[in-house]
Amino acid sequence: MLVAYGALPGEPGPIPVNATRWAAGLPPATWPANFATSGKVCRNEVFALAERWRTRDVSSVQLAAGVLAWGHGIRGYGPFRTGRILVQEQAGERLEAALGGLRSDAVTPAVLEDCYGRFTTTAKLSGLGAAFFTKLLYFTGYRRGKDGIQPLILDRVVAGRLPTSAGPAGKYRTAWWTSTWLAYLRWATDQAARPEFGGEPDRVEMTLFAGSWTP
């Protein structure tokens, strides 16, 4: 059964994801069932997948497969690169170690700092850089309608459009210190108070990604 997932306010649009091709290109039992069945994935469908992960209906590996599929979109190398990450020894254990703290209803800055740090140290996976593991942190840790800083995606597109007031993140394109990511999150939280963002920091990130940011 197809389930309709509407776009979030400010979301550029759904991402094409061919579930059949992805399932065939990944290690066995890696692709999450009933995900991307319409062929187009909005962020709300990925958030629904993350909620299934929080209730342990899908594994950390299956969650990562869905998030990275959304992140890669129509890029033909997406399944191959994702498969190389997820087939690594202890991939599931490392993903769980990095993300497990985000199953809580309340996510604090200290937890976000710990999770980000794990992805760069004890839970590091070859090929899974910050541009993609911040997507995992975003979908598992974002709590819509809650106060305080929220985890956000930071990739080369977003970083390239950050103003200097967002901290040093804009100086880099492929890797960021934990403190640099947190400075960007705090800046986005402040910007989210503007009326057009409705108090949601991810609308700031979406605006940056879309290239429609204005100071």
Residue frames as a rotation matrix with the C-alpha (Angstrom) as fourth column:
MET 1
0.580 0.815 0.000 0.00
0.815 -0.580 0.000 0.00
0.000 0.000 -1.000 0.00
LEU 2
-0.343 -0.667 0.662 1.34
0.630 -0.686 -0.365 3.42
0.697 0.292 0.655 -0.94
VAL 3
0.332 0.352 -0.875 1.40
0.882 -0.445 0.156 6.06
-0.335 -0.823 -0.458 1.78
ALA 4
0.465 -0.115 0.878 1.42
0.511 -0.774 -0.373 9.72
0.722 0.622 -0.301 0.78
TYR 5
0.110 -0.508 -0.854 4.02
0.907 -0.301 0.295 11.89
-0.407 -0.807 0.427 2.48
GLY 6
0.881 0.281 0.380 3.66
0.422 -0.830 -0.365 15.61
0.213 0.482 -0.850 1.93
ALA 7
-0.070 -0.943 0.325 6.62
0.602 -0.299 -0.741 17.94
0.796 0.144 0.588 1.64
LEU 8
-0.013 -0.053 -0.999 7.70
0.934 -0.357 0.007 20.01
-0.357 -0.932 0.054 4.62
PRO 9
0.945 0.289 -0.154 7.33
0.239 -0.930 -0.280 23.80
-0.224 0.227 -0.948 4.44
GLY 10
0.532 -0.763 -0.368 10.29
-0.720 -0.636 0.279 25.10
-0.446 0.116 -0.887 2.50
GLU 11
0.015 -0.538 0.843 11.33
0.121 0.838 0.532 21.69
-0.993 0.094 0.077 1.17
PRO 12
-0.566 -0.319 -0.760 12.63
-0.623 -0.437 0.648 21.98
-0.539 0.841 0.049 -2.42
GLY 13
0.289 0.706 -0.646 10.75
-0.937 0.347 -0.040 18.86
0.196 0.617 0.762 -3.51
PRO 14
0.808 0.056 0.587 10.77
-0.275 0.917 0.291 15.05
-0.522 -0.396 0.756 -3.43
ILE 15
-0.225 -0.948 -0.224 13.90
-0.867 0.090 0.490 13.09
-0.444 0.304 -0.843 -4.33
PRO 16
0.554 0.407 -0.726 13.63
-0.727 0.661 -0.185 10.31
0.405 0.631 0.662 -6.95
VAL 17
-0.411 -0.637 0.652 14.55
-0.824 0.566 0.034 6.94
-0.390 -0.523 -0.758 -5.38
ASN 18
0.166 0.387 -0.907 14.24
-0.737 0.660 0.147 3.68
0.656 0.644 0.395 -7.31
ALA 19
0.312 0.009 0.950 13.61
-0.886 0.364 0.287 1.19
-0.344 -0.931 0.121 -4.50
THR 20
0.981 0.084 0.176 14.01
-0.018 0.939 -0.343 -1.86
-0.194 0.333 0.923 -6.74
ARG 21
0.555 -0.831 0.043 17.43
0.037 -0.027 -0.999 -0.77
0.831 0.556 0.015 -7.98
TRP 22
0.016 -0.551 0.834 18.58
-0.873 -0.415 -0.257 0.15
0.488 -0.724 -0.488 -4.51
ALA 23
0.592 0.266 0.761 17.41
-0.681 0.671 0.295 -3.12
-0.432 -0.692 0.578 -2.94
ALA 24
0.974 -0.219 0.056 19.21
0.211 0.793 -0.572 -5.09
0.081 0.569 0.818 -5.66
GLY 25
0.429 -0.858 0.283 22.42
-0.008 -0.317 -0.948 -3.10
0.903 0.405 -0.142 -5.29
LEU 26
0.088 -0.349 0.933 22.82
-0.932 -0.360 -0.046 -3.42
0.352 -0.865 -0.357 -1.51
PRO 27
-0.903 -0.421 -0.093 23.82
-0.348 0.839 -0.418 -6.36
0.254 -0.344 -0.904 0.69
PRO 28
-0.374 0.805 -0.460 20.96
0.355 0.583 0.731 -8.80
0.857 0.110 -0.504 1.50
ALA 29
0.253 0.656 -0.711 18.34
0.918 0.071 0.391 -7.64
0.307 -0.751 -0.584 4.02
THR 30
-0.706 -0.604 -0.370 19.74
0.683 -0.718 -0.132 -4.10
-0.186 -0.346 0.919 3.96
TRP 31
-0.802 0.423 0.421 16.93
-0.054 -0.754 0.655 -2.24
0.595 0.502 0.628 2.21
PRO 32
-0.842 0.525 0.124 14.03
-0.177 -0.051 -0.983 -1.21
-0.509 -0.850 0.135 4.51
ALA 33
-0.614 0.694 0.375 10.69
0.789 0.538 0.297 -2.73
0.004 0.478 -0.878 3.56
ASN 34
0.364 0.927 0.091 7.92
0.931 -0.365 -0.012 -0.38
0.022 0.089 -0.996 2.40
PHE 35
0.123 -0.381 -0.916 10.27
0.241 -0.884 0.401 2.54
-0.963 -0.270 -0.017 1.84
ALA 36
-0.546 -0.338 -0.767 10.31
-0.505 -0.598 0.623 4.69
-0.669 0.727 0.156 -1.33
THR 37
-0.407 0.443 0.799 7.48
0.549 0.818 -0.174 2.63
-0.730 0.367 -0.576 -2.84
SER 38
0.681 0.702 -0.207 6.19
0.286 -0.516 -0.808 5.63
-0.674 0.491 -0.552 -4.79
GLY 39
0.315 -0.661 0.681 9.57
0.934 0.091 -0.344 6.29
0.166 0.744 0.647 -6.41
LYS 40
-0.075 -0.323 0.943 9.80
0.099 -0.944 -0.315 9.78
0.992 0.070 0.103 -4.90
VAL 41
0.089 -0.019 -0.996 10.81
0.941 0.330 0.078 10.50
0.327 -0.944 0.048 -1.33
CYS 42
0.410 0.069 0.909 10.09
-0.156 -0.977 0.144 13.62
0.898 -0.201 -0.390 0.69
ARG 43
-0.599 -0.713 0.363 11.77
-0.442 -0.083 -0.893 14.31
0.667 -0.696 -0.266 4.01
ASN 44
0.016 0.679 0.734 8.66
-0.999 0.040 -0.015 13.27
-0.040 -0.733 0.679 5.91
GLU 45
0.838 0.252 -0.484 8.98
-0.332 0.939 -0.085 9.72
0.433 0.232 0.871 4.58
VAL 46
-0.106 -0.939 -0.326 12.58
0.094 0.317 -0.944 9.60
0.990 -0.131 0.055 5.80
PHE 47
-0.560 -0.012 0.828 11.45
-0.760 -0.391 -0.519 10.92
0.330 -0.920 0.210 9.17
ALA 48
0.566 0.808 0.163 8.85
-0.821 0.534 0.204 8.13
0.078 -0.250 0.965 9.24
LEU 49
0.530 -0.488 -0.694 11.63
0.065 0.839 -0.540 5.62
0.845 0.242 0.477 8.57
ALA 50
-0.562 -0.764 0.316 13.63
-0.220 -0.229 -0.948 7.13
0.797 -0.602 -0.040 11.45
GLU 51
-0.071 0.620 0.781 10.60
-0.994 -0.105 -0.007 6.72
0.077 -0.777 0.624 13.71
ARG 52
0.848 0.300 -0.437 10.49
-0.327 0.945 0.015 3.03
0.417 0.130 0.899 12.74
TRP 53
-0.036 -0.942 -0.334 14.14
0.150 0.326 -0.933 2.88
0.988 -0.083 0.130 13.75
ARG 54
-0.511 -0.124 0.851 13.39
-0.713 -0.492 -0.500 4.50
0.480 -0.862 0.163 17.10
THR 55
0.362 0.727 0.584 10.83
-0.907 0.419 0.041 1.76
-0.215 -0.544 0.811 17.80
ARG 56
-0.492 -0.744 0.453 13.26
-0.576 0.668 0.471 -0.88
-0.653 -0.030 -0.757 16.46
ASP 57
0.628 0.720 0.295 11.04
-0.133 0.473 -0.871 -1.85
-0.767 0.508 0.393 13.54
VAL 58
0.878 -0.479 0.011 14.05
0.095 0.151 -0.984 -1.32
0.469 0.865 0.178 11.24
SER 59
0.472 -0.793 -0.384 17.74
0.850 0.295 0.435 -1.75
-0.232 -0.532 0.814 12.00
SER 60
0.361 -0.455 -0.814 20.38
-0.046 -0.880 0.472 0.95
-0.932 -0.133 -0.339 11.99
VAL 61
-0.726 -0.620 0.298 21.74
0.218 0.203 0.955 -0.48
-0.652 0.758 -0.012 8.73
GLN 62
-0.210 0.739 0.640 18.29
0.978 0.152 0.145 -0.31
0.010 0.656 -0.755 7.09
LEU 63
0.679 0.393 -0.620 17.84
0.474 -0.880 -0.038 3.22
-0.561 -0.268 -0.783 8.35
ALA 64
-0.138 -0.831 -0.539 21.21
-0.123 -0.526 0.841 4.22
-0.983 0.183 -0.030 6.89
ALA 65
-0.680 -0.067 0.730 20.28
0.643 0.423 0.638 2.61
-0.352 0.904 -0.244 3.56
GLY 66
0.297 0.901 0.316 17.13
0.955 -0.277 -0.107 4.72
-0.009 0.333 -0.943 3.32
VAL 67
0.662 -0.094 -0.743 18.75
0.189 -0.939 0.287 7.96
-0.725 -0.331 -0.604 4.42
LEU 68
-0.403 -0.898 -0.179 21.69
-0.041 -0.177 0.983 7.55
-0.914 0.403 0.035 2.05
ALA 69
-0.415 0.354 0.838 19.33
0.893 0.335 0.301 6.68
-0.175 0.873 -0.456 -0.81
TRP 70
0.737 0.665 -0.121 17.51
0.648 -0.746 -0.151 9.96
-0.191 0.033 -0.981 -0.21
GLY 71
0.416 -0.653 -0.633 20.86
-0.052 -0.712 0.700 11.72
-0.908 -0.258 -0.330 0.02
HIS 72
-0.643 -0.707 0.296 22.20
0.209 0.210 0.955 10.27
-0.737 0.675 0.012 -3.23
GLY 73
0.159 0.795 -0.585 18.94
-0.546 -0.423 -0.723 10.61
-0.822 0.435 0.367 -5.16
ILE 74
0.942 0.325 -0.079 19.32
-0.223 0.432 -0.874 9.73
-0.250 0.841 0.479 -8.84
ARG 75
0.120 -0.967 -0.225 23.12
-0.987 -0.141 0.078 9.42
-0.108 0.212 -0.971 -8.75
GLY 76
0.614 0.201 -0.763 23.90
-0.514 0.836 -0.193 6.10
0.599 0.511 0.617 -10.36
TYR 77
-0.324 -0.844 -0.427 26.76
-0.097 0.478 -0.873 5.30
0.941 -0.242 -0.237 -8.01
GLY 78
-0.028 0.368 0.930 24.58
-0.905 -0.404 0.132 5.66
0.424 -0.838 0.344 -4.90
PRO 79
0.906 0.419 0.061 23.84
-0.403 0.812 0.423 1.96
0.128 -0.407 0.904 -4.27
PHE 80
0.493 -0.793 -0.359 27.45
0.391 0.570 -0.722 0.95
0.778 0.215 0.591 -4.92
ARG 81
-0.413 -0.691 0.593 28.92
-0.211 -0.561 -0.800 3.52
0.886 -0.456 0.086 -2.55
THR 82
0.181 0.566 0.804 26.29
-0.948 -0.116 0.295 2.84
0.260 -0.816 0.516 0.09
GLY 83
0.914 0.161 -0.373 26.84
-0.129 0.986 0.109 -0.90
0.385 -0.051 0.921 -0.20
ARG 84
0.051 -0.981 -0.189 30.57
0.292 0.196 -0.936 -0.47
0.955 -0.007 0.296 0.40
ILE 85
-0.437 -0.135 0.889 29.75
-0.692 -0.582 -0.428 1.36
0.575 -0.802 0.161 3.64
LEU 86
0.326 0.759 0.564 27.11
-0.944 0.226 0.241 -1.04
0.056 -0.611 0.790 4.92
VAL 87
0.793 -0.079 -0.604 29.02
-0.072 0.972 -0.222 -4.24
0.605 0.220 0.765 4.12
GLN 88
-0.188 -0.936 0.298 31.89
-0.491 -0.173 -0.854 -3.26
0.851 -0.307 -0.427 6.41
GLU 89
-0.299 -0.017 -0.954 32.53
0.613 0.763 -0.206 -5.40
0.731 -0.646 -0.218 9.46
GLN 90
-0.452 0.220 -0.865 30.53
0.847 -0.199 -0.493 -4.14
-0.280 -0.955 -0.097 12.45
ALA 91
-0.814 0.193 0.548 28.70
0.171 -0.822 0.544 -1.55
0.555 0.536 0.636 10.34
GLY 92
0.197 0.979 -0.052 25.47
0.290 -0.007 0.957 -2.16
0.937 -0.203 -0.285 12.23
GLU 93
0.337 -0.132 -0.932 27.13
0.939 0.116 0.323 -2.00
0.066 -0.984 0.163 15.61
ARG 94
-0.715 -0.681 -0.161 28.97
0.684 -0.728 0.041 1.22
-0.145 -0.080 0.986 14.76
LEU 95
-0.566 0.594 0.571 25.86
0.071 -0.655 0.752 2.91
0.821 0.467 0.329 13.41
GLU 96
0.468 0.768 -0.437 23.94
0.492 0.184 0.851 1.90
0.734 -0.614 -0.292 16.51
ALA 97
-0.020 -0.568 -0.823 26.72
0.992 -0.115 0.055 3.17
-0.126 -0.815 0.566 18.76
ALA 98
-0.908 -0.382 0.173 26.72
0.411 -0.892 0.188 6.55
0.082 0.242 0.967 17.02
LEU 99
-0.580 0.750 0.318 22.95
-0.226 -0.522 0.822 6.97
0.783 0.405 0.472 16.79
GLY 100
-0.326 0.512 -0.795 21.58
0.696 0.699 0.164 5.12
0.639 -0.500 -0.584 19.80
GLY 101
-0.743 -0.024 -0.669 21.48
0.580 -0.524 -0.624 8.21
-0.335 -0.851 0.403 22.00
LEU 102
-0.904 0.389 -0.179 19.00
-0.428 -0.806 0.410 9.81
0.015 0.447 0.894 19.62
ARG 103
-0.540 0.760 -0.362 16.17
0.459 0.626 0.630 7.40
0.705 0.174 -0.687 20.44
SER 104
-0.626 0.269 -0.732 15.28
0.687 -0.256 -0.681 9.60
-0.370 -0.929 -0.025 23.42
ASP 105
0.419 0.857 0.300 12.33
0.908 -0.404 -0.114 11.98
0.024 0.321 -0.947 23.17
ALA 106
0.961 -0.165 -0.222 14.60
-0.117 -0.970 0.213 14.84
-0.251 -0.179 -0.951 24.23
VAL 107
0.476 -0.837 0.269 17.91
0.839 0.340 -0.426 15.40
0.265 0.428 0.864 22.45
THR 108
0.801 -0.232 -0.552 20.38
0.190 -0.776 0.601 17.71
-0.568 -0.586 -0.577 24.19
PRO 109
0.744 -0.603 -0.286 23.38
-0.625 -0.480 -0.615 19.52
0.234 0.637 -0.735 22.68
ALA 110
-0.084 -0.811 0.579 25.64
-0.878 0.335 0.341 17.21
-0.470 -0.480 -0.741 24.70
VAL 111
0.252 0.254 0.934 24.06
0.106 0.952 -0.288 14.16
-0.962 0.171 0.213 23.07
LEU 112
0.994 0.113 0.005 24.43
0.025 -0.177 -0.984 15.69
-0.110 0.978 -0.178 19.61
GLU 113
0.403 -0.914 -0.032 28.08
-0.913 -0.400 -0.078 16.45
0.059 0.061 -0.996 20.32
ASP 114
-0.144 -0.434 0.890 28.66
-0.546 0.784 0.294 12.89
-0.825 -0.444 -0.350 21.47
CYS 115
0.578 0.454 0.678 26.95
0.264 0.682 -0.682 11.35
-0.772 0.573 0.274 18.44
TYR 116
0.937 -0.284 -0.201 28.85
-0.317 -0.459 -0.830 13.50
0.143 0.842 -0.521 15.96
GLY 117
0.145 -0.952 0.269 32.12
-0.977 -0.095 0.189 12.74
-0.154 -0.290 -0.945 17.72
ARG 118
0.110 -0.052 0.993 31.49
-0.216 0.973 0.075 9.00
-0.970 -0.223 0.096 17.57
PHE 119
0.917 0.287 0.279 31.06
0.202 0.269 -0.942 9.15
-0.345 0.919 0.188 13.79
THR 120
0.710 -0.703 -0.041 34.56
-0.510 -0.474 -0.717 10.61
0.485 0.530 -0.696 13.54
THR 121
-0.242 -0.822 0.516 36.23
-0.967 0.158 -0.202 8.29
0.085 -0.548 -0.832 16.06
THR 122
-0.665 -0.131 0.735 35.06
-0.450 0.856 -0.254 5.01
-0.597 -0.499 -0.628 17.61
ALA 123
0.128 0.804 0.580 32.09
0.250 0.540 -0.804 4.48
-0.960 0.248 -0.131 15.26
LYS 124
-0.082 -0.235 -0.969 33.76
-0.751 -0.625 0.214 5.74
-0.655 0.745 -0.125 12.09
LEU 125
0.416 0.224 0.881 32.91
0.400 0.825 -0.398 3.93
-0.817 0.518 0.254 8.85
SER 126
-0.680 -0.731 -0.050 35.04
0.228 -0.276 0.934 4.28
-0.696 0.624 0.355 5.74
GLY 127
-0.789 0.337 0.514 33.18
0.514 -0.098 0.852 6.26
0.338 0.936 -0.096 3.08
LEU 128
0.344 0.928 -0.144 30.63
0.847 -0.241 0.475 7.74
0.406 -0.285 -0.868 5.49
GLY 129
-0.722 -0.665 0.193 31.70
0.563 -0.726 -0.395 11.36
0.402 -0.177 0.898 5.76
ALA 130
-0.791 0.352 -0.501 30.06
0.265 -0.541 -0.798 14.27
-0.552 -0.764 0.334 7.53
ALA 131
-0.754 0.523 -0.397 27.92
-0.655 -0.560 0.507 15.24
0.042 0.642 0.765 4.52
PHE 132
-0.222 0.688 -0.691 26.05
-0.245 0.647 0.722 11.95
0.944 0.330 0.025 4.92
PHE 133
-0.495 0.111 -0.862 26.30
0.744 0.566 -0.355 11.17
0.448 -0.817 -0.362 8.61
THR 134
-0.942 0.273 -0.195 24.83
-0.110 -0.802 -0.588 14.61
-0.317 -0.532 0.785 9.41
LYS 135
-0.399 0.843 -0.361 21.84
-0.672 0.000 0.741 13.47
0.624 0.538 0.566 7.36
LEU 136
-0.208 0.269 -0.940 21.55
0.444 0.883 0.154 10.48
0.871 -0.385 -0.303 9.70
LEU 137
-0.820 -0.142 -0.554 21.85
0.569 -0.304 -0.764 12.77
-0.060 -0.942 0.330 12.72
TYR 138
-0.848 0.528 -0.039 19.23
-0.526 -0.831 0.179 15.11
0.063 0.173 0.983 11.28
PHE 139
-0.187 0.859 -0.477 16.57
-0.494 0.338 0.801 12.49
0.849 0.385 0.361 10.58
THR 140
-0.090 0.147 -0.985 17.06
0.608 0.792 0.063 10.60
0.789 -0.593 -0.161 13.83
GLY 141
-0.575 -0.324 -0.751 17.59
0.818 -0.242 -0.521 13.55
-0.013 -0.914 0.404 16.15
TYR 142
-0.882 0.257 0.396 15.42
-0.137 -0.942 0.306 16.41
0.452 0.216 0.866 14.88
ARG 143
-0.529 0.746 -0.405 12.41
0.817 0.318 -0.482 17.08
-0.230 -0.585 -0.777 17.11
ARG 144
-0.580 0.333 0.743 9.97
0.398 -0.680 0.616 19.32
0.711 0.653 0.262 15.26
GLY 145
0.417 0.814 0.403 8.28
0.108 -0.485 0.868 21.96
0.902 -0.318 -0.291 17.36
LYS 146
0.630 -0.265 -0.730 10.82
0.776 0.213 0.593 21.71
-0.002 -0.940 0.340 20.18
ASP 147
0.937 -0.345 0.055 12.96
-0.348 -0.934 0.080 24.54
0.024 -0.094 -0.995 21.49
GLY 148
0.389 -0.882 0.266 16.74
-0.245 0.179 0.953 24.52
-0.888 -0.436 -0.146 21.45
ILE 149
-0.292 -0.588 -0.754 19.29
-0.897 -0.106 0.430 23.54
-0.332 0.802 -0.496 18.85
GLN 150
0.735 0.546 0.402 18.44
-0.301 0.794 -0.528 20.81
-0.608 0.267 0.748 16.38
PRO 151
-0.269 -0.835 0.480 20.73
0.218 0.432 0.875 18.55
-0.938 0.340 0.066 14.32
LEU 152
0.681 0.458 -0.571 21.01
-0.388 -0.436 -0.812 19.72
-0.621 0.775 -0.119 10.72
ILE 153
0.683 -0.414 0.602 22.55
0.705 0.589 -0.395 18.54
-0.190 0.694 0.694 7.47
LEU 154
0.524 -0.603 -0.601 25.90
-0.457 -0.795 0.399 20.07
-0.719 0.066 -0.692 6.63
ASP 155
0.443 -0.395 0.805 27.27
0.754 0.650 -0.096 19.29
-0.485 0.650 0.586 3.17
ARG 156
-0.588 -0.805 0.086 29.36
0.719 -0.471 0.511 21.15
-0.371 0.362 0.855 0.63
VAL 157
-0.256 0.570 0.781 26.31
0.645 -0.500 0.577 22.92
0.720 0.651 -0.240 -0.85
VAL 158
0.778 0.585 -0.229 25.07
0.536 -0.427 0.728 24.24
0.328 -0.689 -0.646 2.49
ALA 159
0.275 -0.757 -0.593 28.58
0.749 -0.218 0.626 25.09
-0.603 -0.616 0.507 3.69
GLY 160
-0.576 -0.570 0.586 29.29
0.817 -0.400 0.415 27.02
-0.002 0.718 0.696 0.52
ARG 161
-0.117 0.636 0.762 26.34
0.392 -0.676 0.624 29.31
0.912 0.372 -0.171 1.17
LEU 162
0.444 0.247 -0.861 26.82
0.894 -0.051 0.446 29.95
0.066 -0.968 -0.243 4.87
PRO 163
0.688 -0.230 0.688 27.54
-0.102 -0.970 -0.222 33.55
0.719 0.083 -0.690 5.90
THR 164
-0.377 -0.926 -0.031 30.50
-0.020 0.042 -0.999 34.29
0.926 -0.376 -0.034 8.14
SER 165
-0.242 0.355 0.903 28.13
-0.914 -0.396 -0.089 34.81
0.326 -0.847 0.420 11.06
ALA 166
0.787 0.562 -0.253 27.44
-0.481 0.817 0.318 31.05
0.386 -0.128 0.914 11.03
GLY 167
0.595 -0.643 0.482 30.94
-0.327 0.354 0.876 30.34
-0.734 -0.679 0.000 12.25
PRO 168
-0.271 -0.895 -0.353 33.83
-0.725 -0.051 0.686 28.61
-0.633 0.442 -0.636 10.48
ALA 169
0.093 0.329 0.940 31.80
0.207 0.917 -0.341 25.85
-0.974 0.226 0.017 8.76
GLY 170
0.917 0.372 -0.143 31.76
-0.026 -0.303 -0.953 27.80
-0.397 0.878 -0.268 5.50
LYS 171
0.235 -0.918 -0.319 35.54
-0.898 -0.331 0.290 27.56
-0.372 0.218 -0.902 5.23
TYR 172
-0.732 -0.504 0.458 35.40
-0.381 0.861 0.338 23.81
-0.565 0.073 -0.822 4.56
ARG 173
-0.137 0.678 -0.722 33.61
-0.979 0.019 0.204 21.52
0.152 0.735 0.661 2.09
THR 174
0.052 0.125 -0.991 34.18
-0.323 0.941 0.102 17.91
0.945 0.315 0.090 3.14
ALA 175
-0.053 -0.109 -0.993 34.90
0.789 0.605 -0.109 17.74
0.613 -0.788 0.055 6.89
TRP 176
0.156 0.178 0.972 34.01
-0.356 -0.907 0.223 19.77
0.921 -0.381 -0.078 9.94
TRP 177
-0.904 -0.418 -0.087 35.03
-0.024 0.254 -0.967 19.68
0.426 -0.872 -0.239 13.58
THR 178
-0.275 0.817 -0.506 32.26
0.915 0.384 0.122 18.82
0.295 -0.430 -0.854 16.05
SER 179
-0.305 0.107 -0.946 32.48
0.594 -0.755 -0.277 22.33
-0.744 -0.647 0.167 17.49
THR 180
-0.947 -0.064 -0.314 32.15
-0.198 -0.653 0.731 23.80
-0.252 0.754 0.606 13.98
TRP 181
-0.616 0.779 -0.114 28.95
0.397 0.433 0.809 21.83
0.680 0.453 -0.576 13.33
LEU 182
-0.112 0.584 -0.804 27.53
0.990 0.000 -0.138 22.91
-0.080 -0.812 -0.578 16.69
ALA 183
-0.661 -0.160 -0.733 28.29
0.197 -0.980 0.036 26.57
-0.724 -0.121 0.679 15.94
TYR 184
-0.926 0.362 -0.106 26.33
-0.175 -0.164 0.971 26.22
0.334 0.918 0.215 12.70
LEU 185
-0.341 0.838 -0.426 23.42
0.756 0.514 0.406 24.64
0.559 -0.184 -0.809 14.61
ARG 186
-0.257 0.220 -0.941 23.34
0.787 -0.517 -0.336 27.49
-0.561 -0.827 -0.040 17.10
TRP 187
-0.886 -0.091 -0.455 23.39
-0.158 -0.863 0.480 30.05
-0.436 0.497 0.750 14.31
ALA 188
-0.770 0.629 -0.104 20.53
0.089 0.267 0.960 28.26
0.632 0.730 -0.262 12.51
THR 189
-0.243 0.673 -0.699 18.53
0.965 0.241 -0.104 28.20
0.098 -0.700 -0.708 15.74
ASP 190
-0.497 0.003 -0.868 18.88
0.322 -0.928 -0.187 31.98
-0.806 -0.373 0.460 16.02
GLN 191
-0.941 0.100 -0.325 17.89
-0.333 -0.453 0.827 32.46
-0.065 0.886 0.459 12.37
ALA 192
-0.697 0.699 -0.161 14.85
0.562 0.672 0.483 30.21
0.445 0.246 -0.861 12.80
ALA 193
-0.401 0.542 -0.739 13.27
0.652 -0.398 -0.646 32.92
-0.644 -0.740 -0.194 14.94
ARG 194
-0.893 0.095 -0.441 12.68
-0.347 -0.769 0.538 34.92
-0.288 0.633 0.719 11.76
PRO 195
-0.066 0.992 0.109 8.96
-0.665 0.038 -0.746 34.81
-0.744 -0.121 0.657 10.77
GLU 196
0.285 0.219 -0.933 9.57
-0.939 0.260 -0.225 33.05
0.193 0.940 0.280 7.44
PHE 197
-0.553 -0.592 -0.587 11.15
-0.458 0.804 -0.379 30.05
0.696 0.059 -0.715 9.20
GLY 198
0.405 0.914 -0.033 8.43
-0.481 0.243 0.843 29.45
0.778 -0.325 0.538 11.79
GLY 199
0.447 -0.259 0.856 10.86
-0.876 0.066 0.478 28.49
-0.181 -0.963 -0.198 14.54
GLU 200
0.891 -0.095 0.445 12.21
0.125 0.991 -0.038 25.47
-0.437 0.090 0.895 12.63
PRO 201
0.143 -0.935 -0.324 15.99
-0.467 -0.353 0.811 25.44
-0.873 0.035 -0.487 12.05
ASP 202
-0.344 -0.331 0.879 15.76
0.516 0.715 0.471 22.94
-0.784 0.616 -0.075 9.21
ARG 203
0.729 0.592 0.343 13.91
0.631 -0.387 -0.672 25.52
-0.265 0.707 -0.656 7.16
VAL 204
0.605 -0.645 -0.467 17.07
-0.534 -0.764 0.363 27.61
-0.591 0.029 -0.806 7.37
GLU 205
-0.376 -0.771 0.513 19.10
-0.129 0.592 0.795 24.66
-0.917 0.233 -0.323 6.04
MET 206
0.113 0.502 0.857 16.59
0.809 0.455 -0.373 24.07
-0.578 0.735 -0.355 3.23
THR 207
0.937 0.238 -0.256 16.80
0.093 -0.877 -0.472 27.72
-0.337 0.418 -0.843 2.21
LEU 208
0.147 -0.966 -0.215 20.57
-0.636 -0.258 0.727 27.52
-0.757 0.030 -0.652 2.10
PHE 209
-0.418 -0.305 0.856 20.49
0.287 0.849 0.443 24.33
-0.862 0.431 -0.267 0.04
ALA 210
0.411 0.703 0.580 17.97
0.807 0.015 -0.590 25.82
-0.424 0.711 -0.561 -2.38
GLY 211
-0.554 -0.731 0.398 20.15
0.829 -0.526 0.189 28.90
0.071 0.434 0.898 -2.83
SER 212
0.148 0.707 0.692 17.43
0.486 -0.661 0.571 31.31
0.861 0.252 -0.441 -1.73
TRP 213
0.148 -0.154 -0.977 19.08
0.981 -0.102 0.165 32.44
-0.125 -0.983 0.136 1.53
THR 214
0.227 -0.122 0.966 19.00
0.233 -0.957 -0.175 36.16
0.946 0.265 -0.188 2.30
PRO 215
-0.685 -0.549 -0.479 20.76
0.582 -0.017 -0.813 37.66
0.438 -0.836 0.331 5.36
